[in-house]
């Protein structure tokens, strides 16, 4: 199932007889000293010019991109008390018609990176920034959490279409190596790379890419997504990503449309995560959630944790509040 040394955050939780099955170690010992809405410490990695050059050479072997897999195995769940609220209804993932050269589609793309033991894949979104070179994704697509480190050779491929015959068509805007990567300190200190943990509400991150030709990512695409911080919690959203676990293959983009509700677990910090119905699997991690607010379309979250129940297939995303906004501002 691909690399086995890191945790794939699009995981499966089973619900039997109405009881939610959560991951082993869901309730880890200890608590966070600061709630998610208040903590603002960040961790970052800056890649040197030599590392960026090495990154470009690393991906010259096209088989590495095509052979990337969602990071790590699925975990064996442990039975916990069912929540006192109803999950969102299952929404079947729908294929986004390719090719993805249209800028409105190309702002979404595949992220590939090196992890111990193999090549990982996730999804990401080009977001508006001062540099014009920022990609938003999930923290677990960038850093292994507690005891782990930042991943190597992180690269964004906007508008990736793995079904195309030529590299030019598969990667219409080329490859964009990461120059600077950032996640919250809470993710680094508390996210367990081998199981789920109370760091889940911090499962967001971003990176700035090095333009291969000097022109920024936003200028090359002609557009980007704007993030709405502290957005209304209950919205109709569309999520996008490149699911790579059965029955998907990671080659094409899919989307789900669903209203959101709240997702919480005992001991987890505030704010609660967002919850939506969707059948996408691992590989869609980090893909953007979009919603229309007051007539304008915004990115409001990203794919984090998948939950399969006997009555529904769902996924969660972190609430992009003050901590996420602070991360964005530090680039």
Number of C-alpha atoms within 10 A of each C-alpha: 10 15 20 16 17 24 24 32 32 28 25 24 24 23 20 13 10 13 15 21 22 24 21 17 15 20 17 15 10 9 13 16 9 12 16 23 17 12 17 17 12 18 16 20 17 13 19 11 11 8 16 20 13 13 21 16 11 13 17 10 10 10 9 17 20 15 14 22 26 29 31 24 19 19 18 14 20 14 15 15 11 16 14 6 9 11 21 20 15 20 19 16 20 15 14 15 10 15 19 24 19 13 17 14 22 25 24 29 28 33 32 31 27 22 25 15 12 18 22 27 31 32 32 32 29 28 24 18 18 8 12 20 24 28 29 26 29 29 28 30 32 30 27 25 25 17 12 16 14 23 20 18 24 26 25 28 24 30 28 32 26 20 13 15 9 10 13 12 18 21 21 19 19 17 21 23 28 27 22 18 24 23 29 24 19 26 26 25 15 21 26 23 22 21 20 24 21 24 22 25 28 30 32 29 27 28 28 24 24 22 18 13 9 8 12 17 28 20 11 15 19 13 18 24 21 16 22 19 17 14 17 12 16 12 18 16 21 20 28 30 33 33 31 23 17 10 10 16 16 30 18 24 30 22 23 22 21 20 18 22 20 19 19 16 15 9 15 21 21 16 21 20 26 26 28 31 27 27 21 31 29 33 32 35 37 38 32 32 24 23 23 14 14 6 7 9 15 20 24 29 32 33 33 32 27 26 25 20 19 13 16 19 24 25 29 26 32 24 29 25 19 17 22 26 15 15 20 19 10 8 16
